[in-house]
Protein backbone atom coordinates (compact mmCIF):
# COMPACT_ATOMS: atom_id res chain seq x y z
CA UNK A 1 0.00 0.00 0.00
CA UNK A 2 1.48 3.39 -0.96
CA UNK A 3 2.21 5.85 1.80
CA UNK A 4 0.15 9.02 2.16
CA UNK A 5 3.14 10.98 0.85
CA UNK A 6 3.28 8.81 -2.28
CA UNK A 7 -0.45 9.22 -2.86
CA UNK A 8 -0.13 12.96 -2.27
CA UNK A 9 2.55 13.27 -4.93
CA UNK A 10 0.53 11.20 -7.40
CA UNK A 11 -2.52 13.42 -6.91
CA UNK A 12 -0.49 16.62 -7.07
CA UNK A 13 1.21 15.43 -10.27
CA UNK A 14 -2.24 14.95 -11.78
CA UNK A 15 -3.41 18.33 -10.48
CA UNK A 16 -6.09 16.79 -8.27
CA UNK A 17 -7.22 18.82 -5.28
CA UNK A 18 -9.81 17.88 -2.69
CA UNK A 19 -10.75 14.25 -2.10
CA UNK A 20 -8.89 12.24 -4.74
CA UNK A 21 -10.07 8.87 -3.45
CA UNK A 22 -13.68 9.84 -4.18
CA UNK A 23 -14.81 8.73 -0.72
CA UNK A 24 -13.85 11.82 1.24
CA UNK A 25 -11.20 9.86 3.11
CA UNK A 26 -8.12 11.54 1.61
CA UNK A 27 -7.77 15.28 1.24
CA UNK A 28 -5.01 16.98 -0.71
CA UNK A 29 -4.56 20.73 -0.69
CA UNK A 30 -1.30 22.06 -2.06
CA UNK A 31 1.55 20.38 -0.17
CA UNK A 32 -0.79 19.03 2.53
CA UNK A 33 -2.28 15.53 2.45
CA UNK A 34 -4.61 14.06 5.05
CA UNK A 35 -5.89 10.49 5.28
CA UNK A 36 -8.81 10.46 7.72
CA UNK A 37 -9.00 6.65 7.86
CA UNK A 38 -5.31 6.14 8.62
CA UNK A 39 -5.29 9.31 10.77
CA UNK A 40 -2.19 10.66 9.04
CA UNK A 41 -1.15 14.10 7.84
CA UNK A 42 1.82 14.97 5.67
CA UNK A 43 3.21 18.25 4.38
CA UNK A 44 5.76 18.05 1.58
CA UNK A 45 6.04 14.30 2.18
CA UNK A 46 6.95 14.84 5.86
CA UNK A 47 4.65 13.30 8.45
CA UNK A 48 3.05 15.81 10.79
CA UNK A 49 2.03 14.72 14.28
CA UNK A 50 -1.19 16.35 15.47
CA UNK A 51 -3.22 16.06 18.64
CA UNK A 52 -6.68 14.54 18.26
CA UNK A 53 -8.27 17.99 18.47
CA UNK A 54 -5.87 19.45 15.87
CA UNK A 55 -6.65 16.54 13.56
CA UNK A 56 -10.40 17.06 13.95
CA UNK A 57 -10.09 20.78 13.29
CA UNK A 58 -7.96 20.26 10.18
CA UNK A 59 -10.39 17.65 8.88
CA UNK A 60 -13.31 20.03 9.41
CA UNK A 61 -11.51 22.86 7.60
CA UNK A 62 -10.60 20.64 4.65
CA UNK A 63 -14.12 19.23 4.38
CA UNK A 64 -15.56 22.75 4.31
CA UNK A 65 -12.87 24.43 2.21
CA UNK A 66 -14.31 27.29 0.21
CA UNK A 67 -17.60 27.52 2.08
VENLIN-V781766 format. One line per field, one symbol per residue. phi: phi as a letter, one per 30 degrees, with the letter a starting at -180 (. if undefined). psi: psi as a letter, one per 20 degrees, with the letter a starting at -180 (. if undefined). burial: + if it has 16 or more other ideal C-beta (glycine too) atoms within 10 Angstrom, else -. A space follows every 50 residues. Layout:
# VENLIN-V781766
phi = ???
psi = ???
burial = ???
This chain:
# VENLIN-V781766
phi = .ddddddeddddddidbjcddicicbcbbhdcbbcdddhbbbbhicdccb dedddddddedddceid
psi = pqrhgghghghhhijpqcniiiijhpppocipppohgilqpqpljpqppq rgggggggggghhkpi.
burial = ---++-+++-++-----++++----+++----++++---+++-------+ ----+--++--+-----
